[in-house]
């Protein structure tokens, strides 16, 4: 069984940004898929278990962007 969580990410402005975030997040243990929406500043993560926020923060930081926190509808 998998879970999907959504996160707010700051600093993404283009497809390259989304690709960089997706690549780093998909390296986090247990993550099966990551989809970044540049326009919304949103990242959807599908994983075998809810990923640790610290692990996501580190991965997104490695890509050069900032994890704001869990996604909240505007």
C-alpha distances in whole Angstrom, upper triangle without the diagonal:
4,7,10,14,17,20,24,26,29,32,30,33,32,30,30,29,26,26,27,24,21,22,23,19,17,19,17,15,12,12,11,14,16,19,22,24,28,29,27,27,23,20,16,14,10,9,6,8,11,14,17,20,22,20,20,24,25,23,25,28,28,28,31,29,28,25,27,24,21,22,24,25,29
4,7,10,14,16,20,22,26,28,26,29,28,26,27,26,22,22,23,20,18,19,19,16,14,16,15,13,10,9,9,10,13,15,18,20,24,26,24,23,19,16,13,10,7,5,4,6,8,11,15,17,19,18,17,20,22,20,21,24,25,24,27,26,25,22,23,20,18,18,21,22,26
4,7,10,13,17,19,23,25,24,27,27,25,26,24,21,21,22,19,17,19,19,15,14,17,14,14,10,10,10,11,12,14,16,18,22,23,21,20,16,14,10,8,6,6,6,6,6,9,13,14,17,16,15,18,20,19,19,23,23,23,25,23,22,19,20,17,14,15,17,19,22
4,7,10,14,16,20,22,21,23,23,22,23,21,18,19,20,16,14,17,17,13,13,16,14,14,12,10,10,9,9,11,13,15,18,20,17,16,13,10,7,5,4,6,9,9,7,9,13,13,17,15,13,16,19,17,17,21,22,21,23,21,20,16,17,15,12,12,14,16,19
4,7,10,13,17,19,18,21,22,21,22,20,17,18,19,15,14,17,16,12,13,16,14,15,13,11,12,11,10,11,12,14,17,18,15,14,10,8,6,5,7,8,11,10,7,8,11,11,14,14,11,14,17,15,15,18,20,19,21,18,17,13,14,11,8,8,11,13,16
4,7,10,13,16,15,18,19,18,20,17,14,16,17,13,13,16,16,12,14,17,15,17,15,13,14,12,10,9,10,11,13,14,11,10,7,6,4,6,9,11,14,13,10,11,12,11,14,14,11,13,16,15,13,17,19,18,19,16,14,11,11,9,6,5,8,10,13
4,6,10,13,13,16,17,17,18,15,13,16,15,12,12,15,14,12,14,16,15,17,16,14,15,13,10,10,9,10,12,13,10,8,6,5,6,8,11,13,17,15,12,11,12,9,12,13,9,10,14,13,11,14,16,15,16,12,11,7,7,6,4,4,8,10,13
4,7,10,10,13,15,16,17,14,12,16,15,12,13,17,15,13,16,18,17,20,20,17,19,16,13,12,10,10,10,11,8,6,5,6,9,11,15,17,20,19,16,14,15,12,14,15,11,11,14,14,11,13,16,15,14,11,9,6,5,6,6,5,8,10,11
4,7,7,11,13,14,14,11,10,13,12,9,11,14,13,12,15,17,16,19,20,17,19,16,12,12,9,9,9,11,9,5,6,7,10,12,16,18,21,20,17,15,15,12,14,14,10,9,12,12,8,10,13,11,11,7,6,5,5,7,9,9,11,13,14
4,6,9,12,14,14,10,11,14,13,11,14,16,15,15,18,20,19,23,23,20,22,19,16,15,11,11,9,11,10,6,9,10,14,16,20,21,25,24,21,19,18,15,16,17,13,11,14,13,10,10,13,12,10,6,5,6,6,10,12,11,13,15,14
4,6,9,12,12,8,10,13,12,10,14,16,15,15,19,20,20,24,25,22,23,20,17,15,12,12,9,11,11,8,11,12,16,18,22,23,27,26,24,21,21,18,18,18,15,13,15,14,10,11,13,10,8,5,7,9,10,13,16,15,17,18,17
4,6,8,9,5,6,10,9,9,11,14,14,14,17,19,19,23,24,20,21,18,14,13,9,9,6,8,9,7,9,10,14,16,20,22,26,25,23,21,21,19,19,19,15,14,16,14,11,12,13,10,9,7,9,11,12,15,16,15,17,18,17
4,7,8,6,8,11,11,11,14,16,17,17,20,22,23,26,27,23,24,20,17,15,11,10,6,8,10,9,12,13,17,19,22,25,29,29,26,24,25,22,23,22,19,18,19,18,14,15,16,13,12,10,12,14,15,18,19,18,19,19,18
4,5,5,7,9,10,11,13,14,16,17,18,21,22,26,26,23,23,19,16,13,10,9,6,9,11,11,13,14,17,19,22,24,28,29,27,25,26,24,24,23,20,20,21,18,15,17,17,13,13,12,15,16,18,20,21,19,21,21,21
4,5,5,6,9,10,10,12,14,15,16,19,21,24,24,20,20,17,14,11,9,9,7,10,13,12,13,13,15,17,20,22,26,27,25,24,25,23,24,23,19,20,20,17,15,17,17,13,14,13,16,17,19,21,21,20,22,22,22
4,5,5,6,9,10,10,12,14,15,17,19,23,24,20,20,17,14,13,11,12,10,13,15,14,15,14,17,18,21,23,26,27,26,23,25,23,23,21,18,19,19,16,13,15,14,10,11,12,15,17,19,21,22,21,24,24,24
4,5,5,6,9,10,11,12,14,16,18,21,22,19,19,16,13,12,9,10,8,11,13,11,12,12,15,16,19,21,25,25,23,21,22,20,20,19,15,15,16,13,10,12,12,8,9,8,11,13,16,18,19,18,21,21,22
4,5,5,6,9,10,11,12,14,16,19,20,16,16,13,10,8,5,7,6,10,11,9,10,9,11,13,16,18,22,22,21,19,20,18,19,18,14,15,16,13,10,13,13,9,11,10,12,13,15,17,17,16,19,19,20
4,5,5,6,9,10,10,13,15,18,19,15,15,12,10,9,8,10,10,14,15,13,13,11,13,14,16,18,21,22,21,19,21,20,20,18,15,16,16,13,11,14,13,9,12,12,15,15,18,19,20,19,22,23,24
4,6,5,6,9,10,11,13,17,18,15,16,13,11,11,9,12,12,15,16,14,14,12,14,14,17,18,22,22,21,18,19,18,18,16,13,14,13,10,8,10,9,6,8,9,12,13,17,18,19,19,22,24,24
4,6,5,6,8,10,11,15,16,13,14,11,8,9,7,10,10,14,14,11,11,9,11,11,14,15,19,19,18,15,16,14,15,13,10,11,11,8,6,9,8,6,8,8,10,10,13,15,16,16,19,20,22
4,6,5,6,9,10,13,14,10,11,8,5,6,6,10,11,15,15,13,11,8,9,9,11,13,17,17,16,14,16,15,16,13,11,13,13,9,9,12,11,9,12,11,13,13,16,16,16,16,20,21,22
4,6,5,7,9,13,14,11,11,9,8,10,10,14,14,18,18,16,15,12,13,12,13,14,17,19,18,15,17,17,17,14,12,14,13,9,9,12,10,8,12,13,15,15,18,19,19,20,23,25,26
4,5,5,7,11,13,10,12,11,9,12,12,15,16,19,19,16,15,12,13,12,14,14,17,17,16,13,14,14,13,10,9,10,9,5,7,9,7,6,10,11,13,13,16,17,18,19,22,24,26
4,5,5,9,10,7,9,8,7,9,10,14,15,18,18,15,13,10,10,8,10,10,14,14,13,10,11,11,11,8,6,9,9,5,7,10,9,9,12,11,12,11,15,14,15,16,20,22,24
4,5,8,8,6,6,6,6,10,11,15,17,20,20,17,15,11,11,9,9,9,12,13,13,11,13,14,14,11,9,13,12,9,10,14,12,12,15,15,16,15,18,18,17,18,22,24,26
4,6,8,7,9,10,10,13,15,18,20,23,23,20,18,15,14,12,12,11,13,14,14,11,13,14,14,10,10,12,11,8,11,13,11,11,15,16,17,16,19,19,19,21,24,27,29
4,6,6,9,10,10,14,15,19,20,24,22,20,17,14,14,10,11,9,11,11,11,8,9,11,11,7,7,10,9,7,10,13,12,13,16,16,16,14,18,17,17,19,22,25,27
4,6,9,11,12,16,18,22,24,27,25,23,20,17,16,12,11,9,9,10,11,8,10,12,12,9,10,13,12,11,14,16,15,16,19,19,19,17,20,19,19,21,24,27,30
4,6,9,11,15,17,21,23,26,25,23,20,16,14,10,9,5,5,7,8,7,10,13,14,11,11,15,15,13,16,18,18,18,22,21,21,18,21,19,18,20,23,26,29
4,6,7,11,14,17,20,23,21,19,16,12,11,7,6,4,7,8,9,7,10,12,14,11,10,14,14,12,13,17,16,16,19,18,18,16,19,17,16,17,21,23,26
4,7,10,14,17,20,23,21,20,17,13,11,8,6,5,7,10,11,11,14,16,17,14,13,17,17,14,16,19,19,18,21,20,21,19,21,20,18,19,22,24,27
4,7,10,13,16,19,18,17,14,10,8,6,5,7,10,12,12,12,15,16,18,15,13,16,17,14,14,18,18,16,19,18,19,17,19,18,17,17,20,21,24
4,7,10,13,16,15,13,10,7,6,5,6,9,12,14,13,11,14,14,16,14,11,14,15,12,11,15,15,13,16,15,15,14,16,15,14,14,17,19,21
4,7,10,12,12,11,8,6,5,7,9,12,16,17,15,14,17,16,18,16,13,15,17,14,13,16,17,14,17,15,16,14,16,16,15,13,16,17,19
4,6,9,9,7,6,4,6,9,12,15,18,19,17,16,18,16,18,17,13,14,16,13,11,15,15,13,14,12,13,12,14,14,14,12,15,15,17
4,6,6,6,5,6,8,11,14,18,21,22,20,19,20,19,21,20,16,17,19,17,14,17,18,15,16,13,14,13,14,15,14,12,14,14,14
4,6,5,7,9,11,14,18,21,24,25,22,21,22,20,21,21,17,17,19,17,14,16,17,14,14,12,13,13,14,16,16,13,15,15,15
4,6,8,11,13,17,20,23,27,27,24,23,25,22,24,24,20,20,22,20,17,19,21,18,17,15,15,15,15,17,17,14,15,13,13
4,5,9,11,15,18,21,25,24,22,21,22,19,22,22,18,18,21,19,16,18,21,18,18,14,14,13,13,14,13,10,11,10,9
4,7,10,13,17,20,23,23,20,19,19,17,18,19,15,14,17,16,12,15,17,14,14,11,10,10,10,11,11,9,11,11,11
4,7,10,13,16,20,19,16,16,17,15,17,17,13,14,16,15,12,15,17,15,15,12,11,10,10,10,9,7,9,10,11
4,6,10,13,16,16,14,13,14,13,15,14,10,12,14,12,10,14,15,13,14,12,11,9,11,10,9,8,11,13,14
4,7,10,14,14,12,11,14,13,16,15,11,14,16,14,13,16,18,16,18,15,15,12,13,12,10,9,12,13,16
4,6,10,10,9,8,11,11,14,12,10,13,15,12,12,16,17,16,18,16,15,13,15,13,11,11,15,16,19
4,7,8,8,9,12,14,16,14,12,16,17,15,15,19,19,19,21,19,19,16,18,16,14,14,17,19,22
4,5,6,7,11,13,15,13,12,15,17,15,16,19,19,19,22,21,20,17,19,17,15,16,19,21,24
4,7,8,12,15,17,14,14,18,19,17,19,22,22,22,25,24,23,20,22,20,18,19,22,24,27
4,6,9,12,14,13,13,16,18,17,18,21,22,22,25,23,22,19,20,18,16,17,20,23,26
4,7,9,12,11,11,14,15,15,16,19,20,20,23,21,19,16,17,14,12,14,17,20,23
4,6,9,7,7,10,12,11,13,15,16,17,19,18,16,13,15,13,12,14,17,20,23
4,5,5,7,9,10,11,13,14,16,17,19,17,15,12,14,11,11,15,18,21,24
4,5,5,6,9,10,10,12,14,15,16,14,12,9,10,8,9,12,15,19,21
4,5,5,6,9,10,10,12,14,15,14,12,9,12,10,12,15,18,22,24
4,5,5,6,9,10,11,13,14,14,13,10,13,12,13,16,20,23,25
4,5,5,6,8,10,11,12,11,10,8,11,10,11,13,17,20,22
4,6,5,6,8,10,11,9,7,5,9,9,11,14,17,20,21
4,6,5,6,9,10,10,9,9,12,12,15,17,21,24,25
4,5,5,6,9,9,10,9,13,13,15,17,20,23,24
4,5,5,6,5,6,6,10,11,13,15,18,20,21
4,5,5,5,6,7,11,13,15,17,20,23,23
4,5,7,9,11,14,16,18,20,23,26,26
4,6,9,11,14,16,18,19,22,24,25
4,7,10,13,16,18,19,22,24,24
4,7,10,12,15,15,18,20,20
4,6,9,12,13,16,18,18
4,6,9,10,13,16,16
4,7,8,10,13,14
4,6,9,12,14
4,6,10,12
4,7,9
4,6
4
